[in-house]
Amino acid sequence: MMYVEGEAQYFTAKMKAARQINIDERQSQLPSNTEIRHEILRQANLYEGEKRIENLKTMRLYALSLMRQLQDFHPKLIGSTLTGHIRKNSDIDLHLFTRNVSLITQILDQENLVYEVERKRVVKYNVERIFTHIHLHGLFEVEMSIYTLDYLKYRFKCSITGEFMPTATIDELTQLIDREYPQIDVTIECEKYSSEVVDNYEMFKSLLVPLQDVNGGKYHPEGDVLYHSLQVFELARREGYGYDLEFLQAALLHDVGKAIDKKHHAEIAAQILEPYVSPRTLFLIRHHMDALKMQKGTLGHRHRQRLVRSEYYDDLMALRRFDNRGREKGMFTDDIRDVITYMRELEITLEDM
């Protein structure tokens, strides 16, 4: 349940599992949090293999880059990214310490990062406390728990093991990465994750996520618009466009406007993305519905001629064919995180060539 369905809370997962197999939720035969974590890690090693190890390295580098940007708030890395117990869809957990949360959000705004602030009210032993969390939507999901400076030396306990929680400061995480991955230059790697490339893809991801709640309608039996977009991307990557970043961006992002207005989604997507993509990518996104009208014979003659004369015409019709085919039930695709990582790394590779 936690590995396949992505349930984040151990308690919630155990309650759901108990109800499914019809046993008393209070019975002692339910596995402990530690036993569950070991099984999740076993599943991750079985199904993700070397990919999980590489993902762990990337998560640690991304965490270190972010911590360096937020160094004034005494950041500490906790959780699975530190201990190595990650699985697919794991997030990065940080503790930050400040008397003013707005000082943190100012830096996130300056870096054009996408985030939301959550405040949780908890009453324990008749004492009310407000806990503040910042959820950052980047290359990885990051949850930052905010505490006052009074807690800087406080030793938190792990909810899984009941023991004191392992933590790592910037220096300690740097030493860990140097020790675990001696072949890489930590400074150079971290610069990759603080570059403008990351900012753009964080924004792309924020546009894609809402599509999982947009039903494709009668012409899309595969399900939601996000799944359709991932299918179109996958088809393009498999069939000749695996190293064509501009085309892959168009394949993935062509329907992001549907979260706002389905009828005019192509133009809306183009307007949103214009500052971030090339003229070629923009042309493909803006006119992918015109290409459908061409196939149906309903596009006006003058408009058709303008498209045919474009240097991007062949690419437009290729995107149209992938768009038509990306409607299969049960088709395998990577998730958003893997797709974003692929394009981000491709862009860095192309810049270095």
N, C-alpha and C positions, 0 to 999 in steps of 0.2 A: 504493500500500500504506500509506504513512504518512498520506496525506490521507483515504482512504476507510475504511481499517481501523483507523486510529488508532495504528499502531505508533510508539512514541516514540523508539526508538534507531535512529540512522542505520546503524550497523554491522549490527544485526539485520535491518533492512529490506533492506539490500543483499544479505546472505547469502540471505535468503528469495527475493528476486527472482532472484538468480543460479541458484538451484536450480530455480525454476519455469521459467526459459527455457533451462535445461540448458547453462550455461556455467561455466567454471572460476571459482570464487569469488575466486581470486587474480589474475585477469586485470586488466590496467590499463584495459580499456574500461568498467569499472564507473564510474558518474558520481561526482564528488566530492561531499562534503557540501554545499559551496556551491552546486553545480549543482542538487542535490536541493532545497535550501531555496528557490532561485529558482523552481523548477517548482511546489513546494507553494504558494508565494505566488501564482503565476499561477493555479493551480486555485482558490485561495481567492477571489481577485478575480473570477474567472469565475462561480463558483457562489454566492458569498455577497454580493458587491457592497457596497451601502451598509450592509447589516447588519454586515459585518465591521468597517467603520469605526466604527460606533456601539458595537460590542462592544469594540473597542480602547479607546475612551474610558472605558467602564464599568470595564474591567479595570484601567486605570491609576488611576482614582479609588478603586476597591476596594483596590488595592495601597497607595495612599497612606494611606488610612484605617487599614489594618492596620499599616503602618509607624509611623504616629503612635502607635498603641497600644503598639508595641514599641520606642519610640524609645531606651530605655535600652540597647538591644543593638546600636546603630549599624547599623540595617538599610540594606541596599543592594539596589535592584532590578536584576536582570539579565535576560537572555534576551529572548524575542520580545515580551513586553509593553512592554519598554523600546524595542526597536528597531523595533517595528511589524510584525514578521513573524508575526503570529498567524494561526491558522486555527481552524476549529471544533474544539472540545475542547482547545485550547491551555490550559496552566496558567500560573500566575504563579510566578516563581522569585525567591526572596530569599536573600541571605546575611545571617546574624546572627552576632554575635561576643560570646561570653560564656565564663566559666570554669565555669558551672553551668547545665546545660540545664533543671534543675527551676525555675529562676527564670522561664524563658520559659513553661513549661507551667503554672505557677501563674497567670500572667496569662490564658492561654487558658482555663483552668478558670473563673476569675473572670468571664470574658466569655461563659461557656456555649458555647464553640466546640467543635466536634467534630474530633478530630485523632487521629493515631497517631504514635508515635515508632519510627523504624527505625534500626538500627545495622548498617552494612556493614563487613565485614572485608576489607581489600585488602592483598595482599602484592606489593610492587614492589621489585625489586633486593634481595630477601631482607630487606626491612624491612616489618614489619606495621604497618598503621595502621587505626584504627577511625573511620569517618565516620558522623556522626549527622545524620539528616534528620527533620524533622517534616512530616508530610503533613496539611494542614488541609483539611477538607471543608466548604466554605462555598458562597457564591454562585458562586465559581470554585474549582477545585482549586488549592491553593497548596503548593509544595514549598519548605521552608525548610532550607537547608544551614547547619549550625552549626559555627563555627570558634572557636578560642581567640582572645584579644585579640592574640596575637602576629601574627595574619594580617590585622589591620585595614588595614594599608597594603600588603599583598601584592597584586600584580597577577596575577590569574588569566588563563589563556589559554582562548580559545573552542575547543571541540572541533570546531566546524564549519569555522571559517576558519583556525585556528591562530594568530590574532592575539590581542592583549590584549583581554580581555572588556570591553565597555562596561558601566558601572555608573552608578547614580544614587542619591544620598543623598535624604533627605526634602526638603531645600531644592532640590536639583537636579530632582527629580521635580515638585515644586510649580511651579518655573519652567517646566519643559517643558509642563505642563498649562495654565498661564497663557498660554503662547505659542501652543500648538496649539488651545486652546479658549477664546478670550478672552471668549466670551459667557456663561460660567458662573461662578458663585461657588464657588470650590474648597472653602471651609470649609463652606458649606451642603451641598454635594454629598457631602462626606466624612461629615458627620453622619448622612446617610441610611444609610450602610453600617455605621455603628457603633451603630445603633438596635436596639431589641428586635425589630423586624420582621425584620431579617436573622437574628438568633439563632433565631427560630422556624423560618424557612425552611431554615436550615442543619440543624436537627433533622429537618424534614420530608424533606429530601434524604437524610439518613443512614438514614431508615426505608425510603425508596424503593429505594435502590441494591441492597440484598440481594435484591429481588424479581426481578432479572434472572437469578438462579440458581434461581428457583422455577418449575418447570414447571406450566403451567396445567392439565394433565390432559386427559381425553377430552372435556370440555365446552369446551375452549379450543384450537381448532385453530390460532389465531394464534401460539401459542408461549408465551413466559414471561409471568409475572404483571405485570412492569413494562410490557411492551408493551401488554398489555390495559389497564392503568391509564391509560397515555398515550392510548389510543384513547378510553376513556370520557371523559377530560378534553377531548379534541379535539371529540368529538361535542357535549358540553355547551357548549363555547365557541362552536361554529358555530351551534347551534340554540337560541338564546334566552337563554343564561346567560353570555354573554361578559363581562358586567360585574357578575355576581353572585358576589362573592368567596367567600361561605360555601358556595354550591353547588359552585363549582369546587374548593374544598378537599375537599369530600366526594367529588366525582368522582375526584379524583386519589389520595386517601388511603384509600379505602374498603377496600382489600384489603391494607394494610400488615401486618396481623396474620398473613397467610399465611406470612410468613417465620419465624413462631414456631409456629403451630398452625393448620393449614388448617381443621380441623373447627370450631374456636371463634374463627375469625379476626375476625369482626365485633365480638365483645365485647372481645377482646384489643386491637384497634385503638382502640376507644372508650376503654378504660382508659388506654392510653398517651397518647392525644391530648386527653383531657379538660382538662388545664390550659392547652392552647394554642389551642383552637378554641371557637367559639360554641356555645350549646345547640342551635341549629338544625343546624349541621354535625355535631355529636355525635349527634343523633337520627338523621340520615340514614345515618351510618356504622353506628351500632349496630343499626339495623333494616333494612338493605338486604337481608339474607337472609330476614327475615320477609316482606318484600314479595314475594320469589320464592315463598315458601310460599303467600302469598295468591293469586298467579297460578295456582299448581298446585292450589289448593283444599285444602291440607293444614294450614293454620293454624287453631288453635282459635278458636271463636266469640268468646270474651271478649277474647282477644288481638287478634283482627281488629277488634273494635269499638273497642278503645282506640286502635288506629292510625288508624282511619277518623275518630275524633273529634279527632285531633291537628291543630293548625293547619298542620303541616308535611306532611300526608298527600299533597297533590298533588305536592309536591316529591319526596317519597319514591318515588312511583310513576314520576315522570319519571326519577329516578336509576336506578330498576329497568329502565326501557326502554333507557336508554343502556348500562347494564351488560350487558343481553342482546345489544345490537348490537355492542359493542366486542370482536368476536371475528373480525375479518377478517384474512386473510393478505395481507400486503403493503400495508396501509393506511398512508398517510403520516401521521406525527405529528412534532411537535417533540421534541427530546431533553429530558432532565430539566433541564438548565441553562436552556434557553429557556423552559420551562414555569415553573420557579421564578422566573425573572426577570420573566415576564409577571405572575404573581400578586403578587410583591413590589412591582412598580411600580404595579399596580392598587391595592394596599392603601395605598400612599403617596398616590396620587391621591385615593382616597376619603376619607382622613384630612384632606386639604387642602381638600376641598369644603365 
